[in-house]
Amino acid sequence: MTVRRSINAALIAVILAACGGGGGGGSTDPEVGSLQVAVTGLPAGPSASILVSGPDDYSRSLTSSATISNRDPGSYTVAASNVQVSANTYAATPLNQTVQVTAGDATLANVSYTVVPGTLTITVTGLPAGTAATVTVTGPGGYNSNVTASTVLAGLTPGTYTIAATGVNASGTTFTPAPASQNRTVSSTTPAAATVTYQPPAGALNLNVGGWYITQSVQNTLRGAPLLEGRAGLLRVYVVASTTNTAAPDVRVRFYQGGVLVQTTTIPAPGASVPVLVDEDPLTTSWNLPLGSTLMEAGLEIIIDVDPDNLIAEFDEADNSVSSGGAPLNLGVGVLPAFNIRFVPVTQSGLTGNITAGNVAQFLDLTTRIHPLAIPVNTAVRSTYVFGFTLQANDQNGAWTMLLNEIDALRVAEDPSWYYFGIAATSYNSGIAGYGFVPGKTAVGWDKLPSASEVVAHELGHNFSRFHSPCGEPDGIDPNYPFLDGTIGNYGYDVFDGTLMPPTMNDVMGYCNNNWIGIYNYAGAYYHRSTSGSVVQSGRGREPSLIVWGRIENGQAVLEPAFESTTLSSLPRTGGRFILHGLDARGAEAFRIGFAPQVVADARVPAEQFAFAVPLRLIRGRQVDRLLLSGPGIRVERASTGAAGRATAPGLTLERRAGRATVGWDPGAYPLAVIRDAATGQILSLARGGSVELPDAAGFEATLSDGTRSVVSRVR
């Protein structure tokens, strides 16, 4: 039908033309119409971008106003696109419109182009706070705007704008703008910007706080290291001047708690002039105030005022304070759990680690100086622990990791809430000096001071979840450590002796000497200690528990004999890729523990370990006959020998000679003997092999493990 009508329309047009009709470009055909597209707003030269589409797949592109004749009636779409002219965009309105062409009529579609406005950002600097600038912006079409402060002028017609500034008088000082006049081209596509910098007369003086912080070990002017309650610190205020000078202003510091003033201190100038730049080295470049540990409490607030009595004439008296809008600024002092550490002197191969109550402070010397710990820390030195293997410089026999496993089991059996650190004497002076979990609460190291102080600080850093920093080529480097050379990168400060530590010192988590700690590891240790750690305590107090422990080294798993001890429960907070099953004689499950073992940092081969205290109440009276450890590529069992269930005596023996005592038992029946001091109850050894030599004591008690069950007997 449509084809026939189009042919008829053509014939009629021919007939009309022969008769002298047709009327130019118009149509008198009663069955067709026309579409007139009117384009306005574009400058001379650029072409519009318009697409007209309609019935029977009609499509035509237009670049300017046009009349489309002899169109079938129906719905037509006029789609316009924006046009780019140099740096300006002309937006079409409307972008899309639908019009109806009717037979015998001319239909009009208007497309209007308007230029997209631009923006001009004016930045004003150099004036005292609250002082109005005198800047005038003029531009196309008579545009005129007065600017008194930094602002963004929007909706501007593209073109050239002039930014003119005049001098400003503030507190008797005339500030001169630079530049006094400047032009900027505003376009649709690229935001324009101009800066007016007001400058005081040469030699005019202004003072302000260029930076400040409190350091308790390491810090920067961004105050990236968190503050800790109960640890002393040093406040450093960096006053800077606008020009060279001979001013010596005081700095007043006020401390508040809950908005209540608790301390006011005035710090005299450290020199005869004020620096023009912040300089952290030496200490005499800042106004310093030592802060005692009792002042450093959660909720502490501060206000800092330079030249508080206005004794020095300045062109800006409003920028001399540090506060929170005039109110005290909260310092964000945090509270961490008390740090409790018990050192364990270790005897191995006839050598005993030389740590006592008299020298324990030397082992903790670097730790207390650098780590986020409230001072003083809680320390204890327990009785000597006897280890049945020989520590080697290269740990080829795996004795160092076995010692770590035993000290961890000792901790869990005695008090899992404390950190335990085994200290051993070694026959060598160069080689492995310590191991620790990352993270965890157990570590071991040698007793060679002063090296041992750095070993303790390094291994406790691992316990605090820190990996190695890149100095000395250690394994397991933290890829996020911020300084590629392993230095601390910021200034440290020793609150014990008031010494400034340069940024070139090495981070304690590397293998280099000359160690301190960087903000990255200090903050990481802080946030680790602010959590409750990797195990959860039951909250029921000390109770009879089954100690289950072992390790996975180089893909091989070891399940050590389980034994009973009265202690706090210690269980994984979350599950993991390993599962430890406790099974009774029928194979029924008495308990199940899903866990992720603790990683041994620095180990010669990949090593992970675990030690848990499972309350006997959770086992509900069932006898554990077999332990099963399973995980990726791992399946190992530990079965009871049945000895603990027999009515016969365990057959312990005791020999004393020259201040030494040797305890013996049947290792076939009992693969592990937990020997205790009968008077104190402290574990003296987790012994194997049927015999152990100990320092003599008034009496001994043994918990003999048949693999999964225990029998307790006095050694006579």
TACOR-V324836 format. One record per residue. OMEGA is omega in whole degrees, 0 to 359 (* if undefined). BURIAL is I if it has 24 or more other ideal C-beta (glycine too) atoms within 12 Angstrom, else O. D_FIRST is the distance of its C-alpha to the first C-alpha in Angstrom with 2 decimals. Layout:
omega->(OMEGA | OMEGA)
burial->(BURIAL | BURIAL)
d_first->(D_FIRST | D_FIRST)
This chain:
omega->(181 | 179 | 181 | 182 | 180 | 179 | 179 | 180 | 180 | 179 | 179 | 180 | 179 | 181 | 180 | 180 | 180 | 180 | 180 | 179 | 175 | 173 | 175 | 184 | 182 | 180 | 174 | 178 | 182 | 182 | 179 | 179 | 179 | 180 | 178 | 178 | 182 | 181 | 179 | 171 | 181 | 174 | 180 | 177 | 183 | 180 | 173 | 178 | 187 | 177 | 178 | 179 | 183 | 186 | 178 | 177 | 179 | 179 | 178 | 178 | 179 | 176 | 178 | 178 | 182 | 174 | 180 | 186 | 174 | 179 | 176 | 175 | 178 | 184 | 180 | 178 | 176 | 183 | 181 | 176 | 176 | 183 | 178 | 178 | 186 | 182 | 184 | 179 | 174 | 183 | 180 | 177 | 352 | 177 | 179 | 175 | 179 | 180 | 180 | 174 | 181 | 183 | 176 | 184 | 173 | 181 | 183 | 172 | 181 | 172 | 183 | 178 | 175 | 182 | 178 | 182 | 179 | 180 | 176 | 179 | 177 | 177 | 180 | 180 | 171 | 181 | 174 | 181 | 178 | 180 | 183 | 174 | 175 | 183 | 178 | 179 | 178 | 182 | 185 | 176 | 179 | 181 | 180 | 180 | 176 | 182 | 181 | 179 | 179 | 183 | 174 | 177 | 184 | 178 | 183 | 173 | 180 | 181 | 182 | 180 | 179 | 178 | 182 | 182 | 177 | 183 | 181 | 177 | 179 | 178 | 177 | 180 | 179 | 179 | 183 | 181 | 175 | 354 | 179 | 179 | 179 | 179 | 176 | 177 | 178 | 178 | 181 | 192 | 185 | 178 | 177 | 181 | 177 | 179 | 174 | 181 | 177 | 183 | 176 | 176 | 178 | 179 | 178 | 189 | 168 | 180 | 171 | 179 | 180 | 179 | 178 | 173 | 170 | 178 | 176 | 177 | 178 | 183 | 172 | 185 | 172 | 180 | 183 | 180 | 180 | 180 | 189 | 175 | 175 | 178 | 180 | 180 | 178 | 173 | 174 | 178 | 182 | 176 | 178 | 182 | 180 | 182 | 175 | 192 | 172 | 180 | 178 | 185 | 169 | 170 | 177 | 179 | 177 | 178 | 183 | 169 | 182 | 180 | 180 | 181 | 180 | 180 | 173 | 180 | 175 | 182 | 177 | 180 | 181 | 182 | 184 | 179 | 180 | 178 | 176 | 178 | 174 | 178 | 185 | 183 | 7 | 180 | 183 | 177 | 182 | 174 | 192 | 177 | 174 | 181 | 181 | 182 | 181 | 177 | 184 | 179 | 175 | 181 | 182 | 181 | 187 | 165 | 180 | 179 | 173 | 181 | 189 | 181 | 179 | 179 | 182 | 180 | 179 | 177 | 175 | 180 | 187 | 184 | 185 | 186 | 169 | 181 | 175 | 182 | 181 | 178 | 178 | 180 | 180 | 184 | 178 | 179 | 182 | 179 | 177 | 176 | 175 | 179 | 181 | 182 | 179 | 177 | 184 | 173 | 184 | 172 | 176 | 180 | 177 | 180 | 181 | 179 | 185 | 173 | 183 | 175 | 181 | 183 | 183 | 180 | 179 | 178 | 182 | 188 | 182 | 180 | 183 | 179 | 190 | 188 | 180 | 182 | 171 | 183 | 1 | 174 | 178 | 183 | 174 | 173 | 183 | 179 | 184 | 177 | 182 | 181 | 190 | 181 | 184 | 178 | 181 | 184 | 181 | 179 | 178 | 180 | 178 | 184 | 181 | 180 | 175 | 178 | 178 | 180 | 180 | 179 | 177 | 176 | 176 | 179 | 182 | 181 | 184 | 184 | 183 | 179 | 181 | 166 | 176 | 179 | 178 | 180 | 184 | 169 | 180 | 179 | 183 | 181 | 180 | 182 | 181 | 182 | 180 | 175 | 175 | 177 | 175 | 352 | 179 | 180 | 184 | 176 | 177 | 179 | 180 | 187 | 187 | 177 | 359 | 180 | 183 | 179 | 178 | 178 | 180 | 180 | 180 | 183 | 175 | 172 | 174 | 178 | 179 | 173 | 184 | 175 | 186 | 169 | 191 | 175 | 180 | 176 | 174 | 170 | 174 | 180 | 176 | 183 | 181 | 180 | 193 | 183 | 189 | 180 | 177 | 177 | 182 | 171 | 176 | 181 | 173 | 179 | 178 | 183 | 181 | 183 | 174 | 183 | 175 | 181 | 185 | 180 | 182 | 177 | 183 | 178 | 185 | 183 | 172 | 180 | 181 | 176 | 179 | 192 | 165 | 178 | 177 | 182 | 183 | 181 | 177 | 180 | 178 | 177 | 179 | 184 | 174 | 182 | 179 | 174 | 186 | 176 | 190 | 178 | 180 | 177 | 185 | 182 | 181 | 182 | 181 | 182 | 178 | 185 | 175 | 179 | 178 | 188 | 180 | 185 | 174 | 183 | 177 | 178 | 180 | 184 | 175 | 172 | 179 | 177 | 178 | 178 | 182 | 178 | 175 | 187 | 171 | 177 | 179 | 186 | 181 | 176 | 180 | 178 | 181 | 186 | 178 | 177 | 175 | 180 | 167 | 187 | 176 | 186 | 179 | 182 | 178 | 185 | 176 | 174 | 178 | 178 | 170 | 187 | 169 | 183 | 179 | 181 | 176 | 177 | 175 | 186 | 181 | 174 | 179 | 185 | 174 | 184 | 177 | 173 | 182 | 173 | 182 | 180 | 180 | 179 | 179 | 179 | 174 | 172 | 180 | 178 | 177 | 183 | 184 | 173 | 180 | 177 | 179 | 180 | 181 | 180 | 185 | 169 | 183 | 182 | 170 | 183 | 176 | 173 | 182 | 185 | 184 | 180 | 181 | 181 | 183 | 177 | 184 | 175 | 177 | 175 | 180 | 174 | 179 | 179 | 173 | 177 | 179 | 179 | 178 | 179 | 180 | 178 | 180 | 183 | 177 | 179 | 185 | 183 | 179 | 174 | 177 | 185 | 181 | 168 | 185 | 183 | 185 | 184 | 180 | 179 | 180 | 180 | 165 | 195 | 178 | 171 | 175 | 181 | 175 | 178 | 186 | 167 | 185 | 178 | 182 | 180 | 181 | 174 | 183 | 167 | 183 | 180 | 174 | 181 | 181 | 182 | 187 | 170 | 183 | 182 | 173 | 179 | 183 | *)
burial->(O | O | O | O | O | O | O | O | I | O | O | O | I | O | O | O | O | O | O | O | O | O | O | O | O | O | I | I | I | O | I | I | I | I | I | I | I | I | I | O | I | I | O | O | O | O | O | I | I | I | I | I | I | I | O | O | O | O | O | O | O | I | O | O | O | I | I | I | I | I | I | I | I | O | O | I | I | I | I | I | I | I | I | O | I | O | O | I | I | I | I | I | O | O | O | O | I | O | I | O | I | O | O | O | O | I | I | O | I | O | I | O | I | I | I | I | I | I | I | I | I | I | I | I | O | I | I | I | O | O | I | O | I | I | I | I | I | I | I | O | O | O | I | O | O | O | I | O | O | O | O | O | I | O | O | I | I | I | I | O | I | I | I | I | I | I | I | I | O | I | O | O | I | O | I | I | I | O | O | O | O | I | O | I | I | I | I | I | O | O | O | I | O | I | I | I | I | I | I | I | O | O | O | I | I | I | I | I | I | I | I | I | I | I | I | I | I | I | I | I | I | O | I | I | I | I | I | I | I | I | I | I | I | I | I | I | I | I | I | I | I | I | O | O | I | O | I | O | I | I | I | I | I | I | I | I | O | O | O | O | O | O | I | O | I | O | I | O | I | I | O | O | O | I | I | O | O | I | O | I | O | O | I | O | I | I | I | I | I | I | I | O | I | O | I | I | I | O | O | I | I | I | I | I | I | I | I | O | O | O | O | I | O | I | I | I | I | O | I | I | I | I | O | O | O | O | O | I | I | O | I | I | I | I | O | I | I | O | I | I | I | I | I | I | I | I | I | I | O | O | O | I | I | I | I | O | O | O | O | I | I | I | I | I | I | I | I | I | I | I | I | I | I | I | I | O | I | O | I | I | I | I | I | I | I | I | I | I | I | I | I | O | O | O | I | O | O | I | I | I | I | I | I | I | I | I | I | I | I | I | I | I | I | I | I | I | I | I | I | I | I | I | I | I | I | I | O | O | O | O | O | I | I | I | I | I | I | I | I | I | I | I | I | I | I | I | I | I | I | O | I | I | I | I | I | I | I | I | I | I | I | I | I | I | I | I | I | I | I | I | I | O | O | I | O | I | O | I | O | O | I | I | I | O | O | I | I | I | I | I | I | I | I | I | I | I | O | O | O | I | I | O | I | O | I | I | I | I | I | I | I | I | O | O | I | I | I | I | I | I | I | I | I | I | I | I | O | I | I | O | O | O | I | I | I | O | I | O | O | O | O | O | O | I | I | I | I | I | I | I | I | I | I | O | O | O | I | I | I | I | I | I | I | I | I | I | I | I | I | I | I | I | O | O | O | O | O | I | I | I | I | I | I | I | O | O | O | O | O | I | I | I | I | O | I | I | I | I | I | I | I | I | I | O | O | O | I | I | I | I | I | I | I | I | I | I | O | I | I | O | O | I | I | I | I | I | I | I | I | I | I | O | O | I | O | I | O | I | I | I | I | O | I | I | O | O | O | O | O | I | I | I | O | I | O | O | O | O | O | O | I | I | I | I | I | I | I | O | I | I | I | I | I | I | I | I | I | I | O | O | I | I | I | I | I | I | I | I | O | I | I | I | I | I | I | O | I | O | I | I | I | I | I | I | I | I | I | I | I | I | I | I | I | O | I | O)
d_first->(0.00 | 3.78 | 5.51 | 5.27 | 6.34 | 8.81 | 10.21 | 10.77 | 12.45 | 14.62 | 15.72 | 16.68 | 18.63 | 20.50 | 21.38 | 22.61 | 24.65 | 26.23 | 27.19 | 28.70 | 26.12 | 24.15 | 26.78 | 27.45 | 25.40 | 23.84 | 20.50 | 20.38 | 16.63 | 16.02 | 12.50 | 13.98 | 17.31 | 20.07 | 22.26 | 25.98 | 28.11 | 31.81 | 34.39 | 38.01 | 41.27 | 41.50 | 44.50 | 44.11 | 43.20 | 41.49 | 37.75 | 35.54 | 33.47 | 30.07 | 26.81 | 23.53 | 20.66 | 17.30 | 13.63 | 12.29 | 16.06 | 16.92 | 20.72 | 23.29 | 27.09 | 29.11 | 32.89 | 33.35 | 31.78 | 28.55 | 25.65 | 22.14 | 20.09 | 16.50 | 15.19 | 12.07 | 13.55 | 14.83 | 18.01 | 19.84 | 23.11 | 25.97 | 28.58 | 31.92 | 34.87 | 38.55 | 40.15 | 43.59 | 45.71 | 49.13 | 50.72 | 48.52 | 45.24 | 42.79 | 40.77 | 37.26 | 36.49 | 34.16 | 33.50 | 30.06 | 28.02 | 24.59 | 23.12 | 20.20 | 18.36 | 17.35 | 15.69 | 18.49 | 21.06 | 23.00 | 23.66 | 27.00 | 28.03 | 31.76 | 33.39 | 37.18 | 39.58 | 43.12 | 45.90 | 47.03 | 50.68 | 53.55 | 56.85 | 60.48 | 63.13 | 66.61 | 69.51 | 72.94 | 75.99 | 79.75 | 80.41 | 82.52 | 80.64 | 79.60 | 80.03 | 77.15 | 75.94 | 75.29 | 72.11 | 69.67 | 66.14 | 64.44 | 61.13 | 58.03 | 57.23 | 60.79 | 60.70 | 64.19 | 65.35 | 68.87 | 69.38 | 72.49 | 71.77 | 69.40 | 65.84 | 62.18 | 60.48 | 56.75 | 53.80 | 55.19 | 53.30 | 53.51 | 56.28 | 60.05 | 62.33 | 66.11 | 68.29 | 71.72 | 74.58 | 78.05 | 81.24 | 81.94 | 85.35 | 86.05 | 89.52 | 91.12 | 89.33 | 86.85 | 83.89 | 82.33 | 78.61 | 77.55 | 75.57 | 75.98 | 72.64 | 69.68 | 66.06 | 63.07 | 59.47 | 56.99 | 53.48 | 50.45 | 50.93 | 54.70 | 57.05 | 60.05 | 63.60 | 66.99 | 70.45 | 73.32 | 76.65 | 79.56 | 82.93 | 86.36 | 89.21 | 90.92 | 93.36 | 91.83 | 92.24 | 89.99 | 90.50 | 88.09 | 87.62 | 85.85 | 85.80 | 87.71 | 87.98 | 90.27 | 91.12 | 92.75 | 92.42 | 89.57 | 87.17 | 84.99 | 84.01 | 80.70 | 82.94 | 81.21 | 84.10 | 84.33 | 87.56 | 89.76 | 92.07 | 95.71 | 95.60 | 97.28 | 95.34 | 95.55 | 93.64 | 92.91 | 91.75 | 90.71 | 91.43 | 90.06 | 90.75 | 88.70 | 91.45 | 94.78 | 97.36 | 100.68 | 99.36 | 100.53 | 98.66 | 99.24 | 96.44 | 96.61 | 95.04 | 94.66 | 93.80 | 92.50 | 91.91 | 89.50 | 89.81 | 93.62 | 95.60 | 97.70 | 98.89 | 99.11 | 100.25 | 100.62 | 100.33 | 102.25 | 100.81 | 101.47 | 102.17 | 102.96 | 99.36 | 95.78 | 93.52 | 90.39 | 88.43 | 88.37 | 90.67 | 91.46 | 94.43 | 97.26 | 97.77 | 99.39 | 96.05 | 95.06 | 96.58 | 97.45 | 98.39 | 99.40 | 98.00 | 99.94 | 98.44 | 99.29 | 97.22 | 94.16 | 92.78 | 89.29 | 88.07 | 90.04 | 88.69 | 89.61 | 89.72 | 90.88 | 92.16 | 93.24 | 96.09 | 96.09 | 98.73 | 96.98 | 100.04 | 98.01 | 96.13 | 92.44 | 89.47 | 87.44 | 89.32 | 86.20 | 85.43 | 88.75 | 87.83 | 86.07 | 84.89 | 81.88 | 81.12 | 84.83 | 85.33 | 86.90 | 84.64 | 84.56 | 85.71 | 83.98 | 87.17 | 86.40 | 88.58 | 88.94 | 90.89 | 94.52 | 95.06 | 97.56 | 98.72 | 101.43 | 102.95 | 104.27 | 107.14 | 106.55 | 109.31 | 108.37 | 110.72 | 113.64 | 111.99 | 111.09 | 108.66 | 110.67 | 108.95 | 110.97 | 110.85 | 112.75 | 110.23 | 106.90 | 106.00 | 106.13 | 103.50 | 101.22 | 102.02 | 98.78 | 96.67 | 97.89 | 97.47 | 93.84 | 91.99 | 90.57 | 93.53 | 95.45 | 99.10 | 101.34 | 99.68 | 101.19 | 102.97 | 105.17 | 106.96 | 107.44 | 109.97 | 109.75 | 107.27 | 108.31 | 105.69 | 106.49 | 104.87 | 105.53 | 103.21 | 102.49 | 101.37 | 98.27 | 97.78 | 97.61 | 99.00 | 96.49 | 99.32 | 97.78 | 94.64 | 96.84 | 98.91 | 95.80 | 94.73 | 98.19 | 98.41 | 95.01 | 96.20 | 99.38 | 97.38 | 95.29 | 98.44 | 100.33 | 98.01 | 94.32 | 93.92 | 96.01 | 95.33 | 97.71 | 98.85 | 101.16 | 103.61 | 105.27 | 107.91 | 107.06 | 109.31 | 107.10 | 106.32 | 103.03 | 100.08 | 98.06 | 99.09 | 96.77 | 93.72 | 91.60 | 88.50 | 85.31 | 84.97 | 87.86 | 91.34 | 93.55 | 94.84 | 97.90 | 99.70 | 102.99 | 105.90 | 106.55 | 106.69 | 105.35 | 102.56 | 102.22 | 101.12 | 98.06 | 97.42 | 97.42 | 95.08 | 92.71 | 92.63 | 92.23 | 89.29 | 87.76 | 88.62 | 86.76 | 83.57 | 83.97 | 83.27 | 84.86 | 84.52 | 84.25 | 87.87 | 90.17 | 87.45 | 87.31 | 84.85 | 82.17 | 81.49 | 79.33 | 76.19 | 75.72 | 79.19 | 78.58 | 81.21 | 81.08 | 84.84 | 85.68 | 87.43 | 87.23 | 85.49 | 86.76 | 90.21 | 92.12 | 95.08 | 98.00 | 98.84 | 102.12 | 103.72 | 101.49 | 100.34 | 97.10 | 95.24 | 93.28 | 89.64 | 90.86 | 92.52 | 91.00 | 89.22 | 91.32 | 88.60 | 89.02 | 91.87 | 93.48 | 96.55 | 96.93 | 94.63 | 93.21 | 89.82 | 86.55 | 84.29 | 81.69 | 84.17 | 86.09 | 82.98 | 81.82 | 85.21 | 85.16 | 81.81 | 82.85 | 86.04 | 84.16 | 82.56 | 84.56 | 84.43 | 83.42 | 85.40 | 85.71 | 89.03 | 89.31 | 91.24 | 93.81 | 96.60 | 98.51 | 98.33 | 99.05 | 96.27 | 95.48 | 95.11 | 92.55 | 92.19 | 91.31 | 89.41 | 86.89 | 88.04 | 86.26 | 84.21 | 87.32 | 87.94 | 91.33 | 91.92 | 95.29 | 97.50 | 96.55 | 99.35 | 99.95 | 100.73 | 100.81 | 98.35 | 95.22 | 92.14 | 89.92 | 86.48 | 83.20 | 80.95 | 77.82 | 77.13 | 76.67 | 76.27 | 79.74 | 80.97 | 84.63 | 85.39 | 88.70 | 89.25 | 92.02 | 93.94 | 91.27 | 88.48 | 87.16 | 85.94 | 88.46 | 86.43 | 83.52 | 83.01 | 79.85 | 80.60 | 80.05 | 83.42 | 84.98 | 84.62 | 87.87 | 87.53 | 89.46 | 90.04 | 90.89 | 88.28 | 85.32 | 86.99 | 85.95 | 88.24 | 88.36 | 90.95 | 90.29 | 92.52 | 91.21 | 93.03 | 94.75 | 93.48 | 89.96 | 91.26 | 92.57 | 95.80 | 94.40 | 96.16 | 94.08 | 94.96 | 92.42 | 90.28 | 87.02 | 85.22 | 81.70 | 79.10 | 77.06 | 79.12 | 82.09 | 83.85 | 87.56 | 89.95 | 93.32 | 95.24 | 98.36 | 101.60 | 102.68 | 105.84 | 105.12 | 105.04 | 108.48 | 111.56 | 113.66 | 114.54 | 112.49 | 115.61 | 115.50 | 118.32 | 119.64 | 122.00 | 123.32 | 124.93 | 125.60 | 123.09 | 120.38 | 119.12 | 117.44 | 115.38 | 114.71 | 112.61 | 111.06 | 107.85 | 106.80 | 106.62 | 105.52 | 103.47 | 103.55 | 106.37 | 105.63 | 109.05 | 109.78 | 112.69 | 114.18 | 115.24 | 112.04 | 109.43 | 107.84 | 106.46 | 108.64 | 106.71 | 103.90 | 106.10 | 105.51 | 107.72 | 110.45 | 112.48 | 112.13 | 114.75 | 114.66 | 116.81 | 119.36 | 118.84 | 120.70 | 118.35 | 115.12 | 112.47 | 109.97 | 106.57 | 106.16 | 102.65 | 102.18 | 98.63 | 96.96 | 99.84 | 102.85 | 106.50 | 108.64 | 112.33 | 115.15 | 116.58 | 120.31)
